[in-house]
Amino acid sequence: MTQPTPDTLLAYCRQGFEGELAAELSDQVASLGVASYCRAAEGSGYVSCHCIDGDAAAIWRQLPWRELVFARQLTWRLAQVTELPANNRAEPLADCVAGHVDAVSQLWLEHPDTNAGKQLSRFCRRFTAPLQRALRQRGVVTDEPGACRLHLFFTDSTSADIAVSEPSNSAPWPMGTPRLRRPRQAPSRSTLKLDEAIQTFMDAGERERWIRPGMTAVDLGAAPGGWTWQLVQRHIAVTAVDNGPLDADLMTSGLVEHVLADGFRYRPPRPVDWLVCDIVEQPRRVFDLVISWLERGDCSAAIANLKLPMKQRRDTVRDALARLQASPVAHSRRCGAKQLYHDREEVTLFVAPTG
Ligand SMILES: C[S@@+](CC[C@H](N)C(=O)[O-])C[C@H]1O[C@@H](n2cnc3c(N)ncnc32)[C@H](O)[C@@H]1O
C-alpha cells in the first residue's frame, strides 16, 4: 500500500532524543513562516515533521542540516509503503519509487539506529542489489551526479519510507552515522569524536584552510590523548592540559607539550589557533570557559564537548547557542552545535572563522 506524504520532512536522531529533535524542527520550520506538527515516538530514533500550510520541499531546501543540533540526517519524505509482499518486495517498491523520482545519485537502504532497527541491517544489505536492478529496469538512474540521494528507510521488512536528500545539505553517511574506525595508535576511543567533529562541521575546503600543518592548539582535559592525537596527525603543535598521564607514544611526536594544570585556570602564553576541550563538567562551566578564550583572543577557533543534563537538554544547548550568537565572537565566525554519532548524552560545540 502506498501513501504519498509530500509535505513531510524525515529526520534521524540518537535514540531517546526524538523530543529534542521534534522541538527543534518545529521551531526551525516556524522560523521560516510555516506551521507544522511532528510525530516522534519515544525511542524510535526518528521524527517526521508535517508542514501544514507550506511547501515541505522549499522548507527542506532552506533548513541547513549542519545547523540542526539533534538531526543526524535530514530528508524530504515523498511516500510511505506498507504491506510489501515478503516473497517479492523489489518490484512493488521499485514501482512506487519510479512514481516519485527519475534519477538519483545514490541509493541507501536504512533503518532506525535502535536495537529493533539493527535487526534490519542484514536485510537492507541483501536487498540493495535486487532493488537497484528493479529501479534500473524502470529507468530510475541511480548514479546521476548532482541528483538527490534516495533513502529507503525501513521500519520493518515490509514497510519503508521513500525519501530524498540533497548531498550538499545532508550527512554524507548512510543513516547519518559515520563508520569511523579507531586507529590502532590512537590512545582512546574518544579520538573518534574529534575526528567526526572535524568531518561534520567543515567541508573539504574548510578543513584545508582551517586545519593546517604548523597551526597551534590547546587541548583541555587531554588525557590519555585521543583528541591530541587527531591534531598531531594533522601536524598541529598541541599543548595538552591535564593532571592525568598522556599516552607515552604521543609524546615522541615532538609536537606535544604536556602541562599539568587545571584546565579552568590555564591560559596560553600566546594565542593559539584552536582550543579543544573534552573536560567532563557542567555544560555551562565548559561553555563559559570556551567563550572566554574566544572573547579574549586566546584562540581563533574552538571545538568542545558539552555534557547534557538529564532534563532541559534542548534548553541547555539553545541557551548556549543564543549566548554565542549574541557575543562579538560570532561576528566573524561560524558557530554551531551538533549531537554527533560518537556523542552520547552530549553535544559538540563548534566555532571557527568564516571564509
Ligand atoms: C573524557 S576525558 C578526555 C579524553 C580525551 N579527550 C581523549 O580523547 O583521550 C576527560 C579528561 O578531563 C580531565 N579533567 C577533568 N577535569 C579537569 C580540569 N579541571 N582540568 C584539566 N583536565 C581535567 C580528566 O583528567 C580526563 O583526563
The ligand as an SDF file (V2000), in Angstrom:
LIG
                    3D

 27 29  0  0  0  0  0  0  0  0999 V2000
   36.7790   12.3840   28.7350 C   0  0  0  0  0  0  0  0  0  0  0  0
   38.3960   12.5550   29.3030 S   0  0  0  0  0  0  0  0  0  0  0  0
   39.2420   13.2310   27.9300 C   0  0  0  0  0  0  0  0  0  0  0  0
   39.5600   12.2200   26.8910 C   0  0  0  0  0  0  0  0  0  0  0  0
   40.4500   12.8020   25.8030 C   0  0  0  0  0  0  0  0  0  0  0  0
   39.7660   13.8300   25.0230 N   0  0  0  0  0  0  0  0  0  0  0  0
   40.9040   11.7340   24.8500 C   0  0  0  0  0  0  0  0  0  0  0  0
   40.4960   11.7620   23.6850 O   0  0  0  0  0  0  0  0  0  0  0  0
   41.6780   10.8740   25.2590 O   0  0  0  0  0  0  0  0  0  0  0  0
   38.2950   13.9150   30.3720 C   0  0  0  0  0  0  0  0  0  0  0  0
   39.6200   14.3620   30.9250 C   0  0  0  0  0  0  0  0  0  0  0  0
   39.4300   15.6110   31.5670 O   0  0  0  0  0  0  0  0  0  0  0  0
   40.3430   15.6950   32.6400 C   0  0  0  0  0  0  0  0  0  0  0  0
   39.8890   16.7600   33.5300 N   0  0  0  0  0  0  0  0  0  0  0  0
   38.8140   16.7810   34.3670 C   0  0  0  0  0  0  0  0  0  0  0  0
   38.7570   17.9770   34.9990 N   0  0  0  0  0  0  0  0  0  0  0  0
   39.8040   18.7020   34.5400 C   0  0  0  0  0  0  0  0  0  0  0  0
   40.2770   20.0060   34.7980 C   0  0  0  0  0  0  0  0  0  0  0  0
   39.6410   20.8120   35.6480 N   0  0  0  0  0  0  0  0  0  0  0  0
   41.3710   20.4220   34.1490 N   0  0  0  0  0  0  0  0  0  0  0  0
   42.0190   19.6420   33.2630 C   0  0  0  0  0  0  0  0  0  0  0  0
   41.6130   18.3850   32.9770 N   0  0  0  0  0  0  0  0  0  0  0  0
   40.5220   17.9340   33.6050 C   0  0  0  0  0  0  0  0  0  0  0  0
   40.3570   14.3020   33.2420 C   0  0  0  0  0  0  0  0  0  0  0  0
   41.5630   14.0950   33.9160 O   0  0  0  0  0  0  0  0  0  0  0  0
   40.2220   13.4280   31.9890 C   0  0  0  0  0  0  0  0  0  0  0  0
   41.5060   13.0080   31.5670 O   0  0  0  0  0  0  0  0  0  0  0  0
  1  2  1  0
  2  3  1  0
  2 10  1  0
  3  4  1  0
  4  5  1  0
  5  6  1  0
  5  7  1  0
  7  8  2  0
  7  9  1  0
 10 11  1  0
 11 12  1  0
 11 26  1  0
 12 13  1  0
 13 14  1  0
 13 24  1  0
 14 15  1  0
 14 23  1  0
 15 16  2  0
 16 17  1  0
 17 18  1  0
 17 23  2  0
 18 19  1  0
 18 20  2  0
 20 21  1  0
 21 22  2  0
 22 23  1  0
 24 25  1  0
 24 26  1  0
 26 27  1  0
M  CHG  2   2   1   9  -1
M  END
$$$$
